[in-house]
Amino acid sequence: MEMTVNLTDYLNTMVTSKVASGLYESPSEVVREALRLLDERDRLRVAKLTAASTAIGPDGEPLNRQPRNTR
């Protein structure tokens, strides 16, 4: 699949630097790795939000909250 992507000068320099360092063989490899990391970050964010939303009751209080000692 062919795709053209326009990068800012900063991002272009970053990609070029990564390839020049020998860590990656091509600009496409750098972009693929960046997209894999973005996908991983997004999945973690969704998992954290899901966990947080299921830990809150309808009254907005945490479900695992200890009852207050009301003397």
C-alpha positions as CSV (number, residue, x, y, z in Angstrom):
1,M,0.0,0.0,0.0
2,E,1.5,3.3,-1.1
3,M,1.0,6.4,1.0
4,T,2.5,9.9,1.0
5,V,2.9,11.6,4.4
6,N,4.0,15.2,4.9
7,L,6.1,15.8,8.0
8,T,7.2,19.0,9.7
9,D,10.9,19.8,9.5
10,Y,11.3,18.7,13.1
11,L,9.8,15.3,12.4
12,N,11.6,14.8,9.2
13,T,14.9,15.5,10.9
14,M,13.9,13.0,13.6
15,V,13.2,10.3,11.1
16,T,16.4,11.0,9.2
17,S,18.4,10.9,12.4
18,K,16.9,7.5,13.4
19,V,17.8,6.0,10.0
20,A,21.3,7.6,10.1
21,S,21.9,6.2,13.6
22,G,21.5,2.7,12.2
23,L,18.6,1.8,14.5
24,Y,16.3,1.7,11.5
25,E,16.9,0.8,7.9
26,S,14.4,3.1,6.3
27,P,12.1,6.0,7.0
28,S,9.1,3.6,6.5
29,E,10.5,1.5,9.3
30,V,10.6,4.5,11.7
31,V,7.1,5.5,10.8
32,R,5.8,1.9,11.3
33,E,7.4,1.7,14.7
34,A,6.0,5.1,15.7
35,L,2.5,4.0,14.7
36,R,2.8,0.7,16.6
37,L,3.8,2.7,19.7
38,L,0.9,5.1,19.2
39,D,-1.5,2.2,18.9
40,E,-0.1,0.6,22.1
41,R,-0.4,3.9,23.9
42,D,-4.0,4.4,22.7
43,R,-5.0,0.8,23.8
44,L,-3.5,1.4,27.3
45,R,-5.3,4.7,27.6
46,V,-8.6,3.0,26.7
47,A,-7.9,0.2,29.2
48,K,-7.2,2.6,32.0
49,L,-10.3,4.7,31.2
50,T,-12.4,1.5,31.1
51,A,-11.0,0.3,34.5
52,A,-11.6,3.7,36.0
53,S,-15.1,4.0,34.8
54,T,-16.1,0.5,36.1
55,A,-14.6,1.3,39.5
56,I,-17.0,4.3,40.0
57,G,-20.6,3.7,41.1
58,P,-23.7,5.6,39.9
59,D,-23.3,8.1,42.7
60,G,-19.8,9.0,41.6
61,E,-18.2,7.3,44.6
62,P,-15.5,4.6,44.2
63,L,-17.1,1.1,44.4
64,N,-14.4,-0.2,46.6
65,R,-14.5,2.7,49.1
66,Q,-14.5,1.8,52.7
67,P,-17.5,3.1,54.7
68,R,-16.9,6.1,56.8
69,N,-16.8,5.7,60.6
70,T,-19.7,8.0,61.7
71,R,-19.7,8.2,65.4
